[in-house]
Structures are given as C-alpha cells and as structure tokens.
Amino acid sequence: MENDFSNTEPVWTLLRKHVPEIASGLVTVLGIVREPGRRSALAVACRNERVDPVGAIVGNKGERVKRIVQELGNEKFDVIRWDESAERFTANLLAPLRPTETSFDAATREAKIIVAEHTGPLADLRLKSELLMRLTGWKLHIEVKDAA
C-alpha cells in the first residue's frame, strides 16, 4: 500500500479546534506530513520567543495532543520545533536519537546522519525525513552502525 502524504486536512482541523494559539495565528504550522492511521509529523514555529510552539500544541500535561491523537484514532503524533538551520532542524527532528556523526553538504542539499544501534528506535524516521525534505529541500540519509 502506498503512503498518502496529502491527507493532512483532518490534522489541520483538529489543530485549529484544540490549539487556540494556532487558531489565533500565534503559533504557525510550517508543514505536516501524514500516514493516515499510523503517524503524523508537523513542524511548528512562533515569532514570540516567550511562547514554546511545541508546548502550545502538546498542552498542559499533554491534554491537547492527547485529544488530537484520540480523534485521529490513536495515530502517533510528532511535533517538531522548526529552525531555519538545516542542522538544528534535523537535530530537533531526530530527537531523542543522538547521532554519532553528521555531515551536511550544502551543494547537494543532502545530510548524512550516523546513529549507533543502541541510541533508540529508528521507526518512522522515513516520515520525518519526508517532512525535512518538504520544508527545507534537504534529503536525509540515516545509517545505523553497530556500537561494537
């Protein structure tokens, strides 16, 4: 089955419904990628440095994101802080993974990230890579190396 990354309208609707900072324009969603029924990932920003855009989506004790996830049928939901720097945005995107090596080639707009197996799960990084590509034009290559 092919992934449908264009089906983001339900996510937009729920964000406007449950996150007043989005409805008011205080927090901006710069991009959403989605695999319906499995996972959504979105990049957020805020012009006001005193407002945490990720925290605004998540809500107090996670209540906002819990409602959104529930209404999406328990779809996994990643909220990533946007950064104009491809390096910093990639680090935000991959958290909590901690790469052991990174290289960014501005000429080809490709990033190579090496992680050790023990750093955590690599599940669904393809979707996050799609978000990076859509927002920055950078292509992400992730390689896993044995820690031994």
C-alpha positions as CSV (number, residue, x, y, z in Angstrom):
1,M,0.0,0.0,0.0
2,E,1.3,3.4,-1.0
3,N,1.5,6.1,1.7
4,D,-0.8,9.1,1.4
5,F,1.1,12.2,2.5
6,S,-1.6,14.6,1.1
7,N,-4.3,13.7,3.7
8,T,-3.5,16.4,6.2
9,E,-6.8,18.2,6.4
10,P,-8.1,16.2,9.4
11,V,-4.9,17.2,11.3
12,W,-5.3,20.9,10.4
13,T,-9.0,20.8,11.5
14,L,-8.1,19.3,14.9
15,L,-5.2,21.7,15.4
16,R,-7.5,24.7,14.8
17,K,-10.1,23.1,17.1
18,H,-7.8,22.2,20.1
19,V,-4.9,24.7,19.9
20,P,-6.1,28.4,20.3
21,E,-2.5,29.6,19.6
22,I,-2.9,28.1,16.0
23,A,-6.4,29.5,15.5
24,S,-5.2,32.9,16.6
25,G,-2.0,32.8,14.4
26,L,0.4,33.0,17.4
27,V,1.8,29.5,16.6
28,T,2.5,28.7,12.9
29,V,2.4,25.2,11.4
30,L,5.0,25.2,8.7
31,G,4.3,21.7,7.4
32,I,2.6,18.5,8.0
33,V,3.3,15.0,6.6
34,R,1.0,12.2,7.4
35,E,0.5,8.5,7.0
36,P,-3.2,8.2,7.9
37,G,-3.9,5.8,10.8
38,R,-0.2,5.5,11.6
39,R,1.7,8.7,12.2
40,S,1.6,12.5,11.6
41,A,4.6,14.8,11.9
42,L,4.4,18.6,11.9
43,A,6.9,21.4,12.2
44,V,5.9,24.4,14.2
45,A,7.3,27.9,15.0
46,C,6.4,31.0,16.9
47,R,7.5,34.6,16.4
48,N,7.1,35.3,20.1
49,E,10.2,33.9,21.8
50,R,8.3,33.7,25.1
51,V,5.9,31.1,23.6
52,D,7.0,27.5,23.1
53,P,5.3,26.3,19.9
54,V,5.7,22.6,20.8
55,G,4.4,23.2,24.3
56,A,1.4,25.0,22.8
57,I,0.5,22.0,20.7
58,V,1.1,19.5,23.5
59,G,-0.8,21.5,26.1
60,N,-0.7,21.3,29.9
61,K,0.1,17.7,30.9
62,G,-0.3,16.7,27.2
63,E,-4.0,17.2,27.2
64,R,-4.2,18.9,23.8
65,V,-2.1,16.4,21.9
66,K,-3.9,13.5,23.7
67,R,-7.3,14.8,22.3
68,I,-5.8,15.2,18.8
69,V,-4.3,11.7,18.9
70,Q,-7.5,10.2,20.2
71,E,-9.6,11.9,17.5
72,L,-7.1,10.6,14.8
73,G,-7.7,7.0,16.1
74,N,-4.6,6.9,18.2
75,E,-2.3,7.8,15.4
76,K,1.3,8.7,16.6
77,F,1.9,12.4,16.5
78,D,5.3,14.1,16.4
79,V,5.6,17.9,16.9
80,I,9.0,19.3,15.9
81,R,10.3,22.8,16.5
82,W,11.2,24.4,13.2
83,D,14.7,26.0,12.8
84,E,16.0,27.7,9.7
85,S,19.3,25.9,10.1
86,A,19.1,22.5,8.5
87,E,21.5,21.2,11.1
88,R,19.4,22.4,14.1
89,F,16.1,21.4,12.4
90,T,17.5,17.9,11.7
91,A,18.6,17.6,15.4
92,N,15.1,18.6,16.5
93,L,13.6,16.1,14.0
94,L,15.7,13.2,15.2
95,A,15.4,13.8,18.9
96,P,15.7,11.8,21.1
97,L,18.2,10.0,18.8
98,R,21.7,11.3,19.2
99,P,23.7,10.9,16.1
100,T,27.3,9.8,16.4
101,E,28.3,11.6,13.2
102,T,26.6,14.1,10.9
103,S,27.6,15.7,7.7
104,F,25.7,18.3,5.7
105,D,26.5,19.0,2.0
106,A,25.0,22.4,1.1
107,A,25.8,21.9,-2.6
108,T,23.7,18.7,-2.9
109,R,21.4,19.6,0.0
110,E,21.9,16.2,1.5
111,A,22.6,15.3,5.1
112,K,24.1,12.1,6.3
113,I,23.4,11.0,9.8
114,I,25.0,8.1,11.5
115,V,23.5,6.6,14.7
116,A,24.5,3.7,16.9
117,E,22.0,0.9,17.2
118,H,21.7,1.4,21.0
119,T,20.6,5.1,20.6
120,G,16.9,4.2,20.3
121,P,14.3,3.2,17.8
122,L,14.5,4.2,14.2
123,A,10.9,3.5,13.5
124,D,9.1,6.0,11.3
125,L,12.1,8.2,10.5
126,R,11.1,7.9,6.9
127,L,8.1,10.1,7.6
128,K,10.2,12.6,9.5
129,S,12.7,12.6,6.6
130,E,9.8,13.5,4.3
131,L,9.0,16.4,6.5
132,L,12.6,17.6,6.4
133,M,12.6,17.3,2.6
134,R,9.3,19.1,2.1
135,L,10.3,22.0,4.4
136,T,13.9,22.5,3.6
137,G,14.7,20.7,0.3
138,W,17.3,18.7,2.2
139,K,17.5,14.9,1.7
140,L,18.3,12.9,4.8
141,H,20.3,9.7,4.7
142,I,20.4,7.8,8.0
143,E,22.9,5.0,8.6
144,V,23.0,2.7,11.6
145,K,26.4,1.4,12.7
146,D,27.0,-1.2,15.3
147,A,28.2,0.2,18.6
148,A,30.7,-2.6,18.9
